[in-house]
């Protein structure tokens, strides 16, 4: 199979434990792009927190895209224009807030490019550190969220958050898209929005068949984009459930996972670094 696109998650997949793209991965990715392969970033991160990496990989030069907020927004890197945007309504956000109170979890969203919440938490601090976005603590979530938002994130200890996810799936019956990204992040998006659904829309736009795509990921919110492509890849440090659905297990995010994938499926040989 001749693959035409590689789509990768960022945190704990493309990015190593230091939050960086390794020199080896970058060289392999640039080589793949020079060969005509579309390289797409797909992350739960806000668009703002992906742009520096897109610039580092010259995705604008090679006409590629970013899928941010778990696929709720697709941005064309060459023009910085939003090609797809799907948001929760104000009523949706307020309902999710009520659910967060009922289940005793923290909740954040994004308003005016600020992380916005009523509470403080070590898990909210993680999102602030990851994205580099300012944090705004507000007195009233509902009075602050007066326009549609891209997504909300519930935050709590991983074991408890898994229980909350199960309860909400039973309660909501598909009313929203739910996905755990990091173990302490339960992301809530508009119904039908996930990385896989947005990837298929992008592939159709670019006239690329699903079987011509490689997707690489590590966590639960990556599973939708692995299940719709010809070559689903899990990094070595991925969740067991992600590994179980993969056709290939790459090296870890700390051992140049994307280089391993590109050498095997695109170049067919080991790159000299």
C-alpha positions in Angstrom: 0.0 0.0 0.0 1.2 3.5 -0.9 0.3 5.7 2.0 -0.4 9.4 1.3 -1.0 10.8 4.8 0.3 10.4 8.3 -1.9 11.7 11.1 -0.4 11.8 14.6 -1.4 12.7 18.1 0.9 15.1 19.9 1.3 14.6 23.7 3.0 11.3 24.5 3.1 10.3 20.8 4.9 12.9 18.7 6.1 14.9 21.7 8.6 13.3 24.1 8.5 13.6 27.9 10.0 17.1 27.6 7.2 18.2 25.4 9.5 18.4 22.3 9.8 16.9 18.9 13.1 14.9 18.7 15.7 15.8 16.1 15.3 12.3 14.7 11.6 12.5 14.4 11.7 15.9 12.8 14.2 14.8 10.2 12.1 11.8 9.3 8.9 13.9 9.1 10.6 16.5 6.8 11.8 13.7 4.6 8.3 12.2 4.3 6.8 15.6 3.5 9.5 16.1 0.8 8.2 12.8 -0.7 4.7 14.2 -0.9 3.2 12.7 2.2 0.7 14.9 4.0 1.6 15.2 7.7 -1.3 16.2 10.0 -1.3 17.0 13.7 -4.4 15.8 15.6 -4.7 16.7 19.2 -7.0 17.6 22.0 -5.0 20.7 22.4 -6.3 24.1 21.5 -5.2 25.4 18.1 -3.1 28.0 19.8 -1.0 25.3 21.6 -0.3 23.5 18.3 0.9 26.3 16.1 4.5 26.4 17.2 4.9 22.7 16.4 3.1 23.1 13.0 5.6 25.9 12.2 8.6 23.8 13.3 7.5 21.0 10.9 6.7 23.5 8.1 3.2 22.2 7.7 2.3 25.5 6.0 4.9 25.0 3.3 3.7 21.5 2.6 0.0 22.4 2.6 -1.1 20.4 5.6 -3.6 20.8 8.4 -4.1 20.7 12.2 -7.1 19.0 13.9 -7.4 20.7 17.2 -9.8 20.3 20.2 -10.1 16.6 19.3 -11.2 17.4 15.8 -13.7 20.2 16.6 -11.6 22.6 14.6 -9.6 21.9 11.4 -7.1 24.6 10.4 -5.4 25.0 7.1 -1.7 25.7 8.0 -0.8 27.5 4.8 -3.5 30.2 5.2 -4.2 29.9 9.0 -7.9 29.7 8.0 -10.4 27.5 9.8 -11.8 24.9 7.4 -14.1 23.2 9.9 -15.5 24.4 13.3 -18.1 22.6 15.4 -19.0 24.0 18.8 -21.1 23.3 21.9 -24.0 25.7 22.3 -24.2 27.8 25.4 -27.0 25.6 26.7 -24.8 22.5 26.1 -22.0 24.1 28.1 -24.3 25.0 31.0 -25.7 21.5 31.0 -22.2 20.0 31.1 -21.4 22.4 34.0 -24.4 21.0 35.9 -23.3 17.5 35.3 -19.8 18.3 36.5 -21.3 19.6 39.8 -23.5 16.5 40.1 -20.5 14.2 39.7 -18.1 16.4 41.8 -15.4 17.0 39.1 -13.6 20.2 38.0 -14.6 21.7 34.7 -12.9 24.0 32.3 -13.5 25.5 28.9 -12.0 28.2 26.7 -13.3 31.7 26.5 -11.5 34.5 24.5 -8.4 32.3 24.3 -8.2 31.8 28.0 -8.7 28.7 30.0 -11.7 29.4 32.1 -13.0 27.6 35.3 -14.5 28.3 38.7 -12.0 26.2 40.6 -8.3 25.6 40.9 -6.8 22.1 40.6 -3.4 20.4 39.9 -5.1 19.0 36.7 -6.1 22.4 35.5 -2.5 23.4 36.1 -1.5 20.6 33.7 -3.6 22.1 30.9 -2.2 25.6 31.6 1.3 24.2 31.3 0.6 22.2 28.2 -1.1 24.9 26.3 0.7 28.0 27.5 -2.7 29.7 27.6 -3.6 32.1 30.4 -5.9 30.8 33.2 -8.9 32.9 34.2 -10.6 31.8 37.5 -14.2 33.1 37.5 -16.9 33.4 40.1 -19.7 32.0 37.9 -19.1 29.7 34.9 -22.5 30.1 33.5 -22.5 33.9 33.5 -19.0 33.8 31.8 -19.9 31.3 29.1 -22.4 33.3 27.0 -21.2 32.2 23.6 -20.7 28.7 22.0 -17.5 27.0 23.1 -15.4 24.3 21.3 -15.3 21.8 24.2 -15.4 21.4 27.9 -13.0 19.2 30.0 -13.9 17.5 33.2 -10.9 16.9 35.5 -10.3 14.6 38.4 -8.3 11.6 39.6 -8.0 9.0 36.8 -9.8 6.1 38.6 -12.8 8.3 39.5 -12.9 10.0 36.1 -13.3 6.6 34.4 -16.3 5.9 36.6 -17.7 9.3 35.7 -17.2 8.6 32.0 -19.1 5.3 32.3 -22.0 7.0 34.2 -22.2 9.8 31.7 -22.2 7.5 28.7 -25.2 5.6 30.2 -27.0 8.9 31.2 -26.4 10.9 28.0 -26.8 8.0 25.5 -24.7 9.7 22.8 -25.9 13.2 23.3 -22.3 14.4 23.3 -18.9 12.9 22.2 -16.9 11.9 25.3 -13.2 11.0 25.3 -10.5 10.6 27.8 -7.2 12.1 26.6 -4.9 12.3 29.5 -6.1 10.0 32.3 -7.3 13.0 34.3 -9.0 14.8 31.3 -12.5 13.8 30.2 -13.3 15.8 27.1 -16.8 16.7 26.1 -17.5 17.8 22.5 -20.5 18.2 20.2 -22.1 15.0 19.2 -20.3 13.3 16.4 -17.1 15.2 16.9 -13.9 13.2 17.4 -10.5 12.8 15.7 -11.7 10.0 13.4 -14.8 11.8 12.1 -12.8 15.0 11.4 -10.0 13.1 9.8 -12.4 11.4 7.3 -13.8 14.8 6.4 -10.3 16.1 5.8 -9.3 13.1 3.8 -12.4 13.4 1.6 -11.5 17.1 0.9 -7.9 16.1 -0.1 -9.2 13.1 -2.2 -7.2 10.7 0.0 -8.8 7.3 0.8 -8.9 6.0 4.4 -6.8 3.0 3.5 -4.1 5.4 2.3 -3.7 6.9 5.8 -1.5 6.0 8.8 -2.7 7.2 12.2 -0.5 7.2 15.3 -1.6 7.6 18.9 -1.4 6.6 22.5 -4.6 7.3 24.3 -8.4 6.7 24.3 -9.2 9.9 22.3 -7.0 8.6 19.5 -8.9 5.4 19.1 -11.5 6.9 16.7 -8.8 8.0 14.2 -7.0 4.6 14.4 -10.2 2.7 13.7 -11.0 4.5 10.4 -7.6 4.2 8.6 -5.7 1.6 6.7 -2.7 1.5 9.1 -3.5 2.2 12.8 -0.3 2.5 14.8 0.1 2.7 18.6 3.3 3.9 20.2 5.0 1.6 22.7 3.8 3.7 25.7 0.1 3.6 24.5 -2.8 2.4 26.6 -3.5 -1.4 26.3 -6.8 -0.7 24.5 -5.0 1.4 21.9 -2.4 -1.3 21.3 -5.0 -3.9 20.9 -6.6 -2.1 17.9 -3.3 -1.3 16.2 -1.7 -3.2 13.3 1.7 -2.0 14.3 3.4 -1.0 17.6 6.0 1.6 17.1 8.7 2.7 19.5 7.9 5.0 22.4 7.4 8.8 22.3 10.8 9.0 24.0 12.4 6.8 21.3 11.5 8.5 18.1 8.1 6.8 17.4 7.4 8.8 14.2 10.8 8.1 12.8 10.2 4.4 13.3 6.8 4.6 11.5 8.2 6.6 8.6 11.2 4.3 8.0 8.9 1.3 8.0 5.9 2.4 5.9 7.2 5.4 3.8 10.9 5.2 3.2 11.5 1.4 3.6 14.9 1.8 5.1 16.7 3.3 8.1 17.5 7.0 7.8 21.0 8.2 8.5 20.9 10.8 11.2 
